[in-house]
């Protein structure tokens, strides 16, 4: 198995402050993974992008319930169509119950959500559905102010979420809209986003300095020629 490396280089600015830039090297195969409960986290570097996947584990019990509900629905409908009896309250109740069970088991079709970090460009949020459909949303780097980890506490449970604070927009954009992975899976993704933002900040501060240095060099060269 090939090993992908995402290296964080530490440097010093002219004012002595510490800066960080994120370099993405040898983007090939996956290197990290975490499994906990119904979720699995996988980190891979591919094609120059840093990809973080949160996947829903396949549940045999859930699949079994789905097929049982579907079979009950079909059997009830076939029995009513083949019998000479008219529809009664019991038959309608059976059809409704079987339909609700089958529908409820299919109401969460998301099998994977991904965060794709594209150096200097931005991030892409992806939702992969069981049907094969994929929904993608691109967020430019200049629109992101910072990534935020939030803790939500309810009378029943407590969970964490990762969101993006966007420029000129009210509210937060959730990175994983349909899934609620544990904090230990969100923390490495949050750190990767912070490193990505630091890299963009460093690039934004270095480019004007390089432009000014090049401009001064051209002026000095013109003065020598005269």
C-alpha positions as CSV (number, residue, x, y, z in Angstrom):
1,X,0.0,0.0,0.0
2,X,1.4,3.4,-1.0
3,X,1.6,6.0,1.7
4,X,0.3,9.5,1.1
5,X,1.8,12.4,3.0
6,X,0.3,15.7,3.9
7,X,3.1,17.8,5.4
8,X,2.8,21.0,7.4
9,X,5.9,23.1,7.0
10,X,6.8,25.6,9.7
11,X,8.5,28.9,8.8
12,X,9.3,32.3,10.0
13,X,8.0,35.6,8.6
14,X,10.1,38.7,8.4
15,X,8.5,40.0,11.6
16,X,9.6,36.9,13.5
17,X,6.1,35.5,13.8
18,X,5.6,31.8,13.2
19,X,3.7,30.8,10.1
20,X,2.5,27.6,8.6
21,X,1.9,26.4,5.1
22,X,0.3,23.1,4.0
23,X,2.0,21.1,1.3
24,X,0.3,18.2,-0.3
25,X,2.8,15.6,-1.6
26,X,2.5,12.1,-3.1
27,X,-1.3,12.1,-3.2
28,X,-2.1,8.5,-3.8
29,X,-3.7,6.0,-1.4
30,X,-5.4,6.3,1.9
31,X,-3.4,6.4,5.1
32,X,-5.7,7.0,8.1
33,X,-9.0,5.6,9.4
34,X,-11.1,5.6,12.5
35,X,-14.1,3.4,13.2
36,X,-16.7,4.1,16.0
37,X,-20.3,2.9,16.3
38,X,-22.2,3.3,13.1
39,X,-19.6,5.6,11.5
40,X,-16.2,5.1,9.9
41,X,-13.7,7.9,9.1
42,X,-11.2,7.7,6.3
43,X,-8.5,10.2,5.3
44,X,-6.9,10.0,1.9
45,X,-4.9,12.2,-0.4
46,X,-5.6,11.9,-4.1
47,X,-5.0,14.0,-7.2
48,X,-3.6,17.0,-5.3
49,X,-6.6,17.1,-2.9
50,X,-7.0,16.3,0.8
51,X,-10.1,14.1,1.2
52,X,-11.9,13.3,4.4
53,X,-14.7,10.7,4.3
54,X,-17.4,10.0,6.9
55,X,-19.1,6.7,6.0
56,X,-22.2,5.0,7.4
57,X,-21.5,1.3,8.2
58,X,-23.8,-1.2,6.6
59,X,-26.3,-2.6,9.1
60,X,-27.6,-6.1,8.4
61,X,-30.4,-5.6,10.8
62,X,-31.6,-2.5,9.1
63,X,-31.5,-4.2,5.7
64,X,-33.4,-7.1,7.0
65,X,-36.1,-4.8,8.4
66,X,-36.3,-3.0,5.1
67,X,-36.9,-6.2,3.2
68,X,-39.5,-7.5,5.8
69,X,-41.4,-4.2,5.5
70,X,-41.4,-4.4,1.7
71,X,-42.5,-8.0,1.6
72,X,-45.3,-7.3,4.1
73,X,-46.5,-4.4,2.0
74,X,-46.5,-6.5,-1.2
75,X,-48.2,-9.4,0.5
76,X,-50.9,-7.2,1.9
77,X,-51.6,-5.5,-1.5
78,X,-51.6,-8.9,-3.3
79,X,-54.0,-10.4,-0.8
80,X,-56.5,-7.5,-1.2
81,X,-56.3,-7.6,-5.0
82,X,-56.8,-11.4,-5.2
83,X,-59.5,-11.6,-2.5
84,X,-63.1,-10.7,-3.3
85,X,-63.5,-8.8,-0.1
86,X,-63.7,-5.1,-0.1
87,X,-61.2,-2.9,1.6
88,X,-61.7,-2.7,5.3
89,X,-60.1,-0.8,8.2
90,X,-57.8,-3.6,9.0
91,X,-56.5,-3.9,5.4
92,X,-56.0,-0.1,5.2
93,X,-54.1,-0.2,8.5
94,X,-51.9,-3.0,7.3
95,X,-51.0,-1.3,4.1
96,X,-50.3,2.0,5.9
97,X,-48.1,0.3,8.5
98,X,-46.1,-1.6,6.0
99,X,-45.7,1.5,3.8
100,X,-44.5,3.6,6.8
101,X,-41.9,0.9,7.8
102,X,-40.5,0.7,4.2
103,X,-40.5,4.5,3.8
104,X,-38.9,5.1,7.2
105,X,-36.1,2.6,6.5
106,X,-35.3,4.5,3.3
107,X,-35.6,8.0,4.6
108,X,-31.8,8.3,5.3
109,X,-30.2,7.4,1.9
110,X,-26.9,9.0,2.6
111,X,-24.1,6.4,2.7
112,X,-21.1,8.8,2.8
113,X,-20.3,12.5,3.2
114,X,-16.9,13.9,2.1
115,X,-14.9,17.1,2.6
116,X,-12.5,17.7,-0.3
117,X,-9.8,20.3,0.5
118,X,-8.3,21.8,-2.7
119,X,-5.2,23.8,-2.0
120,X,-5.5,27.5,-2.8
121,X,-8.9,27.0,-4.4
122,X,-11.3,26.1,-1.6
123,X,-13.3,23.1,-0.3
124,X,-16.0,20.9,-1.7
125,X,-18.7,19.3,0.3
126,X,-20.1,16.0,-1.1
127,X,-23.1,13.9,-0.1
128,X,-23.1,10.3,-1.6
129,X,-26.5,8.6,-1.7
130,X,-27.3,4.9,-1.8
131,X,-28.9,5.3,-5.2
132,X,-25.6,6.5,-6.6
133,X,-26.6,10.1,-6.8
134,X,-23.9,12.6,-5.6
135,X,-24.6,16.2,-4.5
136,X,-21.6,18.6,-4.5
137,X,-21.2,22.1,-3.3
138,X,-18.0,24.1,-3.8
139,X,-17.0,26.9,-1.3
140,X,-14.2,29.2,-2.5
141,X,-11.3,29.7,-0.1
142,X,-11.8,33.5,0.0
143,X,-15.3,33.1,1.3
144,X,-14.3,31.0,4.3
145,X,-13.5,32.9,7.5
146,X,-12.8,29.9,9.8
147,X,-13.9,26.4,10.6
148,X,-15.9,26.0,13.8
149,X,-16.5,23.0,16.1
150,X,-19.8,23.2,17.9
151,X,-21.3,21.1,20.8
152,X,-25.0,20.7,20.9
153,X,-26.6,19.6,24.1
154,X,-30.2,18.4,24.3
155,X,-32.2,16.7,27.1
156,X,-31.7,13.4,25.4
157,X,-28.2,13.5,23.9
158,X,-25.1,15.5,23.1
159,X,-23.3,15.6,19.8
160,X,-20.7,17.7,17.9
161,X,-20.8,19.3,14.5
162,X,-18.3,20.9,12.2
163,X,-19.3,24.1,10.4
164,X,-17.8,26.8,8.2
165,X,-18.2,30.5,9.1
166,X,-18.6,32.3,5.8
167,X,-18.0,35.8,4.8
168,X,-21.0,38.1,4.2
169,X,-23.4,35.3,5.2
170,X,-25.6,34.8,8.3
171,X,-25.3,31.5,10.1
172,X,-23.0,28.6,9.7
173,X,-22.6,26.1,6.9
174,X,-22.5,22.5,8.2
175,X,-19.8,20.4,6.7
176,X,-21.7,17.1,7.3
177,X,-25.4,17.9,7.0
178,X,-26.9,14.4,7.3
179,X,-24.5,12.6,9.6
180,X,-23.5,13.2,13.2
181,X,-20.0,11.6,13.6
182,X,-18.3,11.6,17.0
183,X,-15.9,14.4,18.0
184,X,-12.8,12.2,17.6
185,X,-13.6,12.0,13.8
186,X,-14.3,15.7,13.5
187,X,-11.2,17.0,15.3
188,X,-8.6,15.8,12.6
189,X,-10.9,17.3,9.9
190,X,-11.1,20.6,11.8
191,X,-7.3,20.6,12.1
192,X,-6.9,20.1,8.4
193,X,-9.2,23.0,7.7
194,X,-7.3,25.2,10.1
195,X,-4.0,24.3,8.4
196,X,-5.6,25.0,5.0
197,X,-6.8,28.4,6.2
198,X,-3.3,29.2,7.6
199,X,-1.8,28.2,4.3
200,X,-4.1,30.6,2.4
201,X,-3.4,33.4,4.9
202,X,0.4,32.9,4.4
203,X,0.0,32.9,0.6
204,X,-2.0,36.1,0.8
205,X,0.6,37.9,2.9
206,X,3.6,36.6,0.9
207,X,2.4,37.4,-2.6
208,X,2.2,41.2,-2.1
209,X,5.7,41.2,-0.6
210,X,7.0,39.3,-3.7
211,X,5.2,41.7,-6.0
212,X,6.7,44.8,-4.2
213,X,10.2,43.2,-4.3
214,X,9.9,42.5,-8.0
215,X,8.7,46.1,-8.6
216,X,11.6,47.6,-6.6
217,X,14.0,45.3,-8.6
218,X,12.7,46.6,-11.9
219,X,13.0,50.2,-10.7
220,X,16.6,49.6,-9.5
221,X,17.4,48.0,-12.9
222,X,15.9,50.9,-14.8
223,X,18.0,53.4,-12.7
224,X,21.2,51.5,-13.4
225,X,20.6,51.5,-17.1
226,X,20.1,55.3,-17.2
